[in-house]
Amino acid sequence: MTLIKSISGVRGTIGGAKGDNLSPLDAAEFAAAYGHWLKKKYPGKSLKVVIGRDARPSGPMIQGIVQNTLVGTGIDVIDLDLSTTPTVEMAVVFEKAQGGIILTASHNPKQWNALKLLNDKGEFISAADGAELLSMIENEDYDFVEVDDLGSVEAKNGLIEKHVEAILALPYIDVEAIRNSGLKVAVDAVNSTGGIAIPILLKALGIENPALLYCEPTGQFPHNPEPLKEHLGDIMKVVKEQNCDLGIVVDPDVDRLALIDDQGEMFGEEYTLVAAADFLLQHKQGPLVSNLSSSRALRDLAISRGQEYYAAAVGEVNVVTKMKGVNALLGGEGNGGVILPDLHYGRDSLVGIAMILSHLATCGKSLSELKAGYPAYFMAKNKIQLEAGMDVDGLLKKIEAKYQNEELSTIDGVKIDFAEEWVHLRKSNTEPIIRIYTEAKSPEKAEALATRFISELQELI
């Protein structure tokens, strides 16, 4: 069982001892420190925090603890209950709150849960803010208010609908074209809150009678909730059998979007962002951003359209920082995360769905035909388990020195760009491993490149 404390929040498995797992005491401690951090940031101000959760079984317990701990610090809570990560992010701005907490362990199995912490812009807190909060927890630097100063909890409905309205208000989301397209859609929401939000979105877009698979928000995930090919046989089968134009797959908190094409095959999470960018560049111009571990296909698309491309360190907060720095048109991560600044600076499957449907409704091509027109790359994702006391940074420095004459990036581990392939080696922030991501023109070449670097690392250990 596991507890992982980081600058963006706390994640762990339910049950067991404090400090070893995500216990009620750990949840309360993080909520108390977050409340105290907000009070220091906004001295003397009446504070509001938005809270929403995915559907996993521990959600109501963690929600009750977190909300009432914040009440004990004198903060008012706006309770969205079952919601999505992007909806909570937008609700912070809608409600003019000073922060937000999303209760979700994202793609982790149901025994996990987490607190993800937001600032007043509905964005993940910065590394500096996260470090300050972790210091508060370590030093137990927080306190609680007297009875007359307790906060309150206000249940609020309709925020998903408000989120959808904001998406439909974007000038390039062509609702009429989608409504008239007759597109047939299947959905796998892994029995979490996508099962609430996606049908609301599809109805607003005029998509009739979607094939809904695992859309009951029970939190009992029918398969591994990470939206990878090996977990998605059921929806791939439904798309083929019912002659759907596409299948929509999201993770439990609805910030990652994977697609199944009209042939019942994986479109590829890496290509969700590429297709969204392809659509948006037909309406607007501007730089594109993804993280170092994302497909080169986005860079190729940007160059082919005469636009700049920038790479950021892995992690949503790093991508957002780079996007703001270069005034990016669109950004995201190769795990199906689409970040559209016109809406908000957060990964958002709902706006990604609207963009893809608009693209299909107006381009005259099927999803498989779109994919065939993009640069063909194949990725391999491997890892090496770390031993206690291993000098990981030293290992990566040796790799950097060996390949110093190649195109290198060291903003997040070491990435080496070769002419037709690349390798990215980085120390995981959440597990004791080195991640080894490779991409090449064929699956075999991607795996061969990974095998080569695994061998090189092992020789250096």
PLY file of the C-alpha trace (Angstrom):
ply
format ascii 1.0
element vertex 461
property float x
property float y
property float z
element edge 460
property int vertex1
property int vertex2
end_header
0.00 0.00 0.00
1.22 3.47 -0.85
1.11 7.17 0.08
2.75 9.67 -2.27
3.09 13.29 -1.14
4.07 15.76 -3.83
3.93 19.45 -4.67
0.57 18.94 -6.43
-1.21 17.10 -3.60
-1.37 13.66 -2.02
-2.23 10.31 -3.59
-2.50 6.92 -1.98
-4.36 3.70 -1.37
-7.24 3.58 1.08
-6.85 1.74 4.38
-3.94 1.08 6.72
-1.81 3.34 8.86
-1.33 7.10 8.68
1.67 7.99 6.57
1.69 4.62 4.81
-1.63 4.98 3.00
-4.21 7.68 2.28
-5.82 7.46 5.71
-8.55 9.80 6.99
-5.85 11.52 9.05
-3.66 12.15 5.99
-6.64 13.60 4.10
-7.48 15.88 7.03
-3.85 16.97 7.40
-3.56 17.99 3.75
-6.89 19.80 3.84
-5.92 21.65 7.02
-2.58 22.72 5.56
-4.22 23.80 2.30
-6.77 25.86 4.23
-4.04 27.48 6.31
-1.99 28.18 3.16
-4.98 29.96 1.58
-5.54 32.02 4.73
-1.92 33.16 4.68
-2.24 34.04 0.99
-5.48 36.02 1.52
-5.24 37.46 5.05
-8.48 38.79 6.46
-10.52 37.72 3.43
-13.62 35.50 3.43
-12.54 32.40 1.50
-14.32 29.89 -0.73
-13.03 26.54 -2.03
-14.73 24.39 -4.68
-14.67 20.62 -4.15
-15.69 17.89 -6.57
-14.93 14.19 -6.88
-14.93 11.26 -9.24
-17.10 8.22 -8.53
-14.64 5.88 -6.79
-16.04 4.22 -3.63
-13.87 6.12 -1.14
-15.00 9.46 -2.55
-17.82 10.23 -0.11
-15.59 9.45 2.89
-12.68 11.59 1.68
-15.08 14.34 0.59
-16.66 14.54 4.04
-13.28 14.70 5.75
-11.84 17.32 3.44
-14.91 19.53 3.42
-15.37 19.54 7.17
-11.68 20.11 7.80
-11.87 23.21 5.61
-14.98 24.30 7.51
-12.89 23.95 10.67
-10.33 26.34 9.24
-13.06 28.92 8.62
-13.38 28.38 4.86
-16.68 28.11 2.98
-16.99 25.08 0.73
-18.87 24.88 -2.58
-19.72 21.20 -2.95
-20.07 19.95 -6.53
-20.15 16.31 -5.34
-19.81 14.04 -8.42
-18.06 16.12 -11.07
-15.08 16.17 -13.43
-11.60 17.59 -13.01
-12.04 20.24 -15.75
-15.47 21.20 -14.36
-14.03 21.80 -10.88
-11.24 23.86 -12.45
-13.72 26.04 -14.31
-16.05 26.24 -11.31
-13.30 27.92 -9.26
-13.47 30.81 -11.74
-17.27 30.70 -12.15
-17.73 30.90 -8.37
-14.92 33.44 -7.79
-13.37 31.03 -5.29
-9.83 31.25 -3.95
-9.07 27.58 -4.60
-10.34 24.13 -5.35
-9.70 20.50 -4.49
-10.38 17.62 -6.85
-10.81 14.27 -5.16
-9.61 11.77 -7.74
-6.77 9.36 -8.33
-7.23 9.84 -12.07
-6.42 6.60 -13.93
-5.40 4.63 -10.82
-7.53 1.62 -9.75
-10.43 2.03 -7.34
-8.41 1.41 -4.15
-6.61 4.71 -4.78
-7.74 8.27 -4.14
-6.07 11.67 -4.09
-6.38 15.36 -3.33
-5.41 17.59 -6.27
-5.00 21.21 -5.28
-5.97 24.28 -7.33
-5.27 28.00 -7.09
-7.71 30.87 -7.64
-7.41 30.50 -11.43
-8.60 26.90 -11.27
-5.10 25.71 -12.18
-2.83 23.33 -10.29
-0.77 25.09 -7.65
2.83 25.93 -8.54
5.89 24.00 -7.43
6.80 26.79 -4.99
3.30 26.83 -3.48
3.31 23.04 -3.23
6.68 23.05 -1.47
5.37 25.62 1.02
2.32 23.50 1.71
4.41 20.34 2.22
6.54 22.28 4.72
3.40 23.29 6.60
2.36 19.63 6.84
5.80 18.52 8.02
5.81 21.21 10.73
2.08 20.87 11.54
1.82 24.56 10.76
-1.96 24.94 10.73
-4.73 25.70 13.18
-8.50 25.94 13.38
-11.08 28.64 14.12
-13.47 29.08 17.01
-17.12 28.11 16.75
-18.47 31.46 15.56
-15.97 31.56 12.71
-16.59 28.11 11.21
-17.09 27.91 7.49
-20.11 26.46 5.72
-20.88 23.91 2.98
-23.11 24.85 0.04
-24.17 22.12 -2.37
-24.26 23.44 -5.90
-25.72 21.82 -9.02
-25.54 22.72 -12.69
-21.80 23.36 -13.01
-21.31 20.60 -15.60
-24.07 22.23 -17.66
-22.36 25.62 -17.25
-19.08 24.04 -18.38
-20.82 22.63 -21.47
-22.40 26.02 -22.24
-18.94 27.60 -22.21
-17.70 24.98 -24.68
-20.64 25.54 -27.03
-19.99 29.31 -26.91
-16.56 28.84 -28.54
-16.93 30.26 -32.08
-15.32 27.28 -33.82
-17.46 24.59 -32.15
-19.96 24.02 -34.97
-23.04 22.72 -33.18
-25.22 22.95 -36.30
-22.76 20.91 -38.36
-22.50 18.28 -35.63
-26.28 18.10 -35.25
-26.70 17.64 -39.01
-23.84 15.18 -39.41
-25.66 12.08 -38.16
-22.47 10.97 -36.41
-22.94 7.78 -34.39
-20.96 7.75 -31.18
-20.11 5.16 -28.51
-18.90 6.10 -25.01
-16.95 4.21 -22.33
-16.89 6.28 -19.14
-15.50 3.50 -16.90
-18.47 3.87 -14.49
-17.30 7.27 -13.26
-18.33 10.87 -13.73
-17.78 10.90 -17.48
-21.01 8.90 -17.48
-22.74 12.04 -16.18
-20.91 14.73 -18.14
-20.45 13.22 -21.60
-24.15 12.47 -22.23
-24.95 16.08 -21.22
-22.36 17.33 -23.72
-23.48 15.01 -26.53
-27.12 16.00 -26.08
-26.20 19.69 -26.23
-24.25 19.02 -29.43
-27.18 17.23 -31.03
-25.70 13.72 -31.01
-28.66 11.36 -30.77
-28.79 7.91 -29.16
-25.13 7.39 -28.33
-24.14 3.84 -27.37
-23.39 4.26 -23.66
-21.03 1.69 -22.17
-20.15 1.78 -18.46
-21.75 5.17 -17.87
-23.25 4.47 -14.43
-21.17 6.48 -11.90
-20.84 3.64 -9.36
-17.06 3.78 -9.12
-16.89 0.06 -9.77
-14.52 0.21 -12.71
-15.36 -2.60 -15.20
-11.76 -2.68 -16.44
-8.45 -1.02 -15.66
-9.40 2.70 -15.82
-6.33 3.82 -17.74
-7.58 4.31 -21.32
-5.06 2.05 -23.08
-5.75 -0.40 -25.92
-5.39 -3.51 -23.76
-8.24 -2.31 -21.53
-10.71 -1.21 -24.22
-11.78 -4.37 -26.03
-15.45 -3.88 -25.14
-15.89 -0.45 -26.73
-13.76 -1.41 -29.73
-16.18 -4.28 -30.30
-19.26 -2.02 -29.88
-17.92 0.52 -32.39
-17.46 -2.19 -35.01
-20.72 -4.03 -34.34
-22.85 -0.86 -34.29
-21.02 0.87 -37.16
-20.13 3.88 -35.04
-18.14 6.77 -36.44
-16.07 6.95 -33.29
-15.76 5.75 -29.73
-15.07 8.12 -26.85
-13.11 6.89 -23.83
-12.24 8.90 -20.73
-10.51 8.17 -17.44
-12.40 8.43 -14.10
-11.98 12.22 -13.72
-12.47 13.06 -17.43
-9.25 14.92 -18.18
-7.82 12.29 -20.56
-9.48 11.54 -23.89
-8.85 8.44 -26.00
-10.66 7.73 -29.26
-11.66 4.59 -31.14
-11.84 5.10 -34.91
-14.58 4.01 -37.32
-12.73 0.71 -37.91
-12.89 -0.17 -34.22
-9.18 0.52 -33.77
-7.38 2.77 -31.31
-6.86 6.24 -32.71
-4.01 6.62 -30.23
-3.93 8.85 -27.16
-0.92 10.64 -28.63
-3.02 11.66 -31.63
-5.96 13.13 -29.67
-3.99 16.36 -29.26
-2.76 16.22 -32.87
-6.32 15.97 -34.23
-7.52 18.78 -31.96
-4.64 20.97 -33.15
-5.33 20.07 -36.78
-8.91 21.28 -36.31
-8.05 24.45 -34.42
-5.35 25.54 -36.87
-8.03 25.76 -39.55
-9.62 28.57 -37.51
-6.74 30.28 -35.69
-2.95 30.48 -35.79
-0.47 30.19 -32.96
2.19 28.07 -31.26
1.59 24.51 -30.06
3.01 22.96 -26.87
3.30 19.41 -25.55
5.56 17.71 -23.05
8.88 16.06 -23.85
7.35 12.57 -23.72
4.64 13.35 -26.28
4.67 12.36 -29.93
6.76 14.23 -32.48
3.62 14.27 -34.66
2.46 17.53 -33.02
5.76 19.22 -33.82
5.53 18.01 -37.41
1.98 19.34 -37.71
2.99 22.76 -36.34
5.91 23.03 -38.77
3.74 21.96 -41.71
1.32 24.80 -40.89
4.05 27.39 -40.42
3.62 27.53 -36.63
6.05 27.31 -33.73
6.26 24.24 -31.53
7.60 24.14 -27.96
8.28 21.26 -25.57
7.75 21.44 -21.81
8.77 19.27 -18.89
6.34 16.46 -18.10
3.41 17.49 -15.91
0.36 19.62 -16.57
1.60 22.58 -14.53
4.82 22.65 -16.61
2.92 22.49 -19.89
0.62 25.31 -18.77
3.57 27.46 -17.71
5.21 27.01 -21.12
1.89 27.69 -22.91
1.49 30.97 -21.08
5.09 31.90 -21.78
4.73 31.48 -25.55
1.04 32.48 -25.81
0.18 29.04 -27.17
-2.91 28.38 -29.23
-3.24 24.84 -27.87
-1.27 22.48 -25.73
-1.44 19.29 -23.78
0.09 15.92 -23.16
0.32 12.73 -25.15
-1.89 10.88 -22.68
-4.99 12.35 -24.30
-4.88 15.64 -22.43
-6.10 18.65 -24.44
-5.55 22.16 -22.99
-7.40 24.97 -24.77
-6.58 28.45 -23.38
-9.71 29.91 -24.99
-11.64 27.88 -22.37
-9.23 27.35 -19.46
-5.70 26.18 -18.70
-6.46 22.58 -17.82
-6.71 19.21 -19.55
-10.33 18.87 -20.63
-11.84 15.83 -22.34
-15.18 17.58 -22.85
-13.77 20.37 -25.00
-11.60 17.78 -26.73
-14.72 15.80 -27.66
-16.44 18.92 -28.99
-13.41 19.80 -31.12
-13.09 16.29 -32.58
-16.81 16.12 -33.37
-16.66 19.54 -35.05
-13.65 18.36 -37.04
-15.43 15.20 -38.24
-18.64 17.08 -39.00
-16.92 19.63 -41.20
-13.90 17.93 -42.83
-15.65 15.21 -44.81
-13.25 12.53 -43.55
-13.63 9.61 -41.17
-11.49 9.37 -38.06
-9.37 6.62 -39.64
-8.82 8.80 -42.73
-7.74 11.69 -40.52
-5.23 9.45 -38.75
-3.83 8.24 -42.07
-3.02 11.85 -42.96
-0.89 12.49 -39.87
2.79 11.60 -39.51
3.06 7.94 -38.50
4.99 7.39 -35.28
4.98 4.53 -32.81
5.86 4.80 -29.16
7.23 2.34 -26.62
7.00 2.98 -22.88
9.39 1.08 -20.62
10.96 1.51 -17.21
13.83 0.38 -15.01
13.23 -0.31 -11.32
15.53 1.66 -9.03
17.52 0.22 -6.17
17.84 1.96 -2.81
20.57 4.58 -2.82
21.03 4.55 -6.58
22.47 7.79 -8.02
19.84 8.32 -10.69
20.91 11.87 -11.51
24.46 10.63 -11.97
23.29 7.94 -14.39
21.41 10.48 -16.47
24.44 12.80 -16.47
26.53 9.98 -17.96
23.95 9.45 -20.72
23.92 13.19 -21.38
27.70 13.27 -21.69
27.74 10.28 -24.04
25.24 11.91 -26.43
26.36 15.52 -26.08
26.72 15.88 -29.84
23.07 14.97 -30.48
20.05 17.25 -30.11
19.53 17.19 -26.33
17.04 18.53 -23.79
17.75 18.34 -20.06
14.81 20.33 -18.69
13.26 17.06 -17.45
15.67 14.14 -17.32
17.42 13.62 -20.67
15.75 13.61 -24.07
17.79 12.75 -27.15
16.32 13.61 -30.55
17.77 11.58 -33.40
16.87 12.16 -37.06
13.82 9.84 -37.15
13.40 8.76 -33.51
13.89 9.92 -29.95
14.36 8.60 -26.41
13.34 10.33 -23.17
14.80 9.13 -19.87
13.39 10.61 -16.69
13.07 9.83 -13.03
9.46 9.27 -12.04
7.95 11.67 -9.50
5.53 9.03 -8.23
7.35 5.68 -8.40
10.96 4.44 -7.76
11.70 3.99 -11.46
13.37 5.57 -14.49
10.84 5.92 -17.29
12.15 5.19 -20.78
9.93 6.53 -23.56
10.93 6.02 -27.18
9.31 6.89 -30.50
10.19 5.79 -34.01
8.74 5.09 -37.45
7.72 1.52 -36.51
6.85 -0.35 -33.29
9.89 -2.56 -33.77
12.26 0.40 -34.06
10.75 2.04 -30.98
11.23 -1.14 -28.94
14.75 -1.63 -30.31
15.68 1.91 -29.25
14.26 1.27 -25.78
16.18 -2.02 -25.48
19.38 -0.24 -26.47
19.02 2.39 -23.76
17.92 -0.09 -21.11
21.15 -1.98 -21.81
23.20 1.22 -21.67
21.68 2.19 -18.32
22.25 -1.27 -16.88
25.88 -1.13 -17.95
26.29 2.16 -16.11
24.69 0.96 -12.87
0 1
1 2
2 3
3 4
4 5
5 6
6 7
7 8
8 9
9 10
10 11
11 12
12 13
13 14
14 15
15 16
16 17
17 18
18 19
19 20
20 21
21 22
22 23
23 24
24 25
25 26
26 27
27 28
28 29
29 30
30 31
31 32
32 33
33 34
34 35
35 36
36 37
37 38
38 39
39 40
40 41
41 42
42 43
43 44
44 45
45 46
46 47
47 48
48 49
49 50
50 51
51 52
52 53
53 54
54 55
55 56
56 57
57 58
58 59
59 60
60 61
61 62
62 63
63 64
64 65
65 66
66 67
67 68
68 69
69 70
70 71
71 72
72 73
73 74
74 75
75 76
76 77
77 78
78 79
79 80
80 81
81 82
82 83
83 84
84 85
85 86
86 87
87 88
88 89
89 90
90 91
91 92
92 93
93 94
94 95
95 96
96 97
97 98
98 99
99 100
100 101
101 102
102 103
103 104
104 105
105 106
106 107
107 108
108 109
109 110
110 111
111 112
112 113
113 114
114 115
115 116
116 117
117 118
118 119
119 120
120 121
121 122
122 123
123 124
124 125
125 126
126 127
127 128
128 129
129 130
130 131
131 132
132 133
133 134
134 135
135 136
136 137
137 138
138 139
139 140
140 141
141 142
142 143
143 144
144 145
145 146
146 147
147 148
148 149
149 150
150 151
151 152
152 153
153 154
154 155
155 156
156 157
157 158
158 159
159 160
160 161
161 162
162 163
163 164
164 165
165 166
166 167
167 168
168 169
169 170
170 171
171 172
172 173
173 174
174 175
175 176
176 177
177 178
178 179
179 180
180 181
181 182
182 183
183 184
184 185
185 186
186 187
187 188
188 189
189 190
190 191
191 192
192 193
193 194
194 195
195 196
196 197
197 198
198 199
199 200
200 201
201 202
202 203
203 204
204 205
205 206
206 207
207 208
208 209
209 210
210 211
211 212
212 213
213 214
214 215
215 216
216 217
217 218
218 219
219 220
220 221
221 222
222 223
223 224
224 225
225 226
226 227
227 228
228 229
229 230
230 231
231 232
232 233
233 234
234 235
235 236
236 237
237 238
238 239
239 240
240 241
241 242
242 243
243 244
244 245
245 246
246 247
247 248
248 249
249 250
250 251
251 252
252 253
253 254
254 255
255 256
256 257
257 258
258 259
259 260
260 261
261 262
262 263
263 264
264 265
265 266
266 267
267 268
268 269
269 270
270 271
271 272
272 273
273 274
274 275
275 276
276 277
277 278
278 279
279 280
280 281
281 282
282 283
283 284
284 285
285 286
286 287
287 288
288 289
289 290
290 291
291 292
292 293
293 294
294 295
295 296
296 297
297 298
298 299
299 300
300 301
301 302
302 303
303 304
304 305
305 306
306 307
307 308
308 309
309 310
310 311
311 312
312 313
313 314
314 315
315 316
316 317
317 318
318 319
319 320
320 321
321 322
322 323
323 324
324 325
325 326
326 327
327 328
328 329
329 330
330 331
331 332
332 333
333 334
334 335
335 336
336 337
337 338
338 339
339 340
340 341
341 342
342 343
343 344
344 345
345 346
346 347
347 348
348 349
349 350
350 351
351 352
352 353
353 354
354 355
355 356
356 357
357 358
358 359
359 360
360 361
361 362
362 363
363 364
364 365
365 366
366 367
367 368
368 369
369 370
370 371
371 372
372 373
373 374
374 375
375 376
376 377
377 378
378 379
379 380
380 381
381 382
382 383
383 384
384 385
385 386
386 387
387 388
388 389
389 390
390 391
391 392
392 393
393 394
394 395
395 396
396 397
397 398
398 399
399 400
400 401
401 402
402 403
403 404
404 405
405 406
406 407
407 408
408 409
409 410
410 411
411 412
412 413
413 414
414 415
415 416
416 417
417 418
418 419
419 420
420 421
421 422
422 423
423 424
424 425
425 426
426 427
427 428
428 429
429 430
430 431
431 432
432 433
433 434
434 435
435 436
436 437
437 438
438 439
439 440
440 441
441 442
442 443
443 444
444 445
445 446
446 447
447 448
448 449
449 450
450 451
451 452
452 453
453 454
454 455
455 456
456 457
457 458
458 459
459 460
